[in-house]
Amino acid sequence: MIFENTMAGRLDAILAAELSQPRNQIEKLIKNIGVKVDGKTIQKSSHKLLGNEVIEYKFIEADKQKESYEVDFDIEVLYEDDDILIVNKPPFLTVHPAPSVKEVTLVDWLIKRGISLSTISGEERHGIVHRIDKETSGALVIAKNNEAHVKLSAQLEDKSMGRYYLALVDVPLKEDCIIDQPIGRSHRNRLKMAVVEGARESKSAFAKLCLSHDENTELISAKLFTGRTHQIRVHLGVLSRHILGDSLYGFKSQNSKISRVMLHAYILYLKHPTTGKHMQVIAPLFEDFENILKKHFNEDCINEKIDSNYITEHFNSFC
């Protein structure tokens, strides 16, 4: 994997922040395998970075104990052919292995399923084209071969592939809006991203859908024009809004029993990498998300607004 470093500091500290991994795991990665900085292999954790370096790394294999863990779950397949697989990723499932990940992952499930997968992003990321956070649920596309992976990655770059998200927020939006603010690593909390002057261009659109019965919370939809880490959560923070369950970015409720970030990738659109056919795939909501809607929202509004045509046409009207 490759990323462009923008800050000064120790290699291990910056890499640990970039990967959101413990420092000791990053030290093992640097010492045992090495990390390339501007093409030169570095095996010293304290190596000083000045900023503007290109850093290349490869994950070390996770703890061997994980190999004995049983993949005792299944995942809903939304679409599959010889080139791609689209699944509805459940919440709390990590997508791919990392040095600190000890539980089974989506990649483990893919391997157990015995299907052929692309290796263009490295063995640990088997066919994974785009990311989705552990607590976030919803549509995820996987490439079964390298040719499909290259074409899907190109679609991410030219924005012909993307997703519409559903989210529950703690304060209703005043209006539909577009946030165009650069996002980079937070200088105050290395686990978080933030709006940072001079960081990477980031653009999101948010649309109002349904108010809760007490009008204190709202179901919204989000469309991303760029794909930055935690982008929806950071841009909602610009509006002083937070996703229910997202304590990292500011959601606070002493009585809350919400166990995860209530964010779901509902609609995935793309062009098939072989046929060129335009595709739109819907990922049904999971039970925890549905239960909140049934308890706190008007059923008629939900049935009207959680509709792929309504959502896409609504965004087209103001984006």
HELIX and SHEET records of a PDB file:
HELIX    1   1 LEU A   11  LEU A   19  1                                   9    
HELIX    2   2 ARG A   23  ASN A   32  1                                  10    
HELIX    3   3 LYS A   64  SER A   68  5                                   5    
HELIX    4   4 LEU A  106  ARG A  113  1                                   8    
HELIX    5   5 GLU A  123  ARG A  125  5                                   3    
HELIX    6   6 ASN A  146  ASP A  158  1                                  13    
HELIX    7   7 GLN A  231  VAL A  238  1                                   8    
HELIX    8   8 SER A  247  TYR A  249  5                                   3    
HELIX    9   9 GLU A  287  HIS A  296  1                                  10    
HELIX   10  10 GLU A  299  LYS A  305  1                                   7    
HELIX   11  11 SER A  308  PHE A  318  1                                  11    
SHEET    1   A 4 ILE A   2  GLU A   4  0                                        
SHEET    2   A 4 VAL A  54  GLU A  56 -1                                        
SHEET    3   A 4 VAL A  35  VAL A  37 -1                                        
SHEET    4   A 4 LYS A  40  ILE A  42 -1                                        
SHEET    1   B 2 GLY A   9  ARG A  10  0                                        
SHEET    2   B 2 LYS A  48  LEU A  49 -1                                        
SHEET    1   C 8 GLU A  76  GLU A  80  0                                        
SHEET    2   C 8 ILE A  84  LYS A  89 -1                                        
SHEET    3   C 8 SER A 137  ALA A 143 -1                                        
SHEET    4   C 8 LEU A 263  LYS A 271  1                                        
SHEET    5   C 8 GLY A 162  VAL A 169 -1                                        
SHEET    6   C 8 GLU A 218  LEU A 224 -1                                        
SHEET    7   C 8 LYS A 203  LEU A 211 -1                                        
SHEET    8   C 8 CYS A 177  ASP A 180 -1                                        
SHEET    1   D 5 GLU A  76  GLU A  80  0                                        
SHEET    2   D 5 ILE A  84  LYS A  89 -1                                        
SHEET    3   D 5 SER A 137  ALA A 143 -1                                        
SHEET    4   D 5 LEU A 263  LYS A 271  1                                        
SHEET    5   D 5 HIS A 278  ILE A 282 -1                                        
SHEET    1   E 2 ILE A 183  ARG A 185  0                                        
SHEET    2   E 2 MET A 193  VAL A 195 -1                                        
END                                                                             
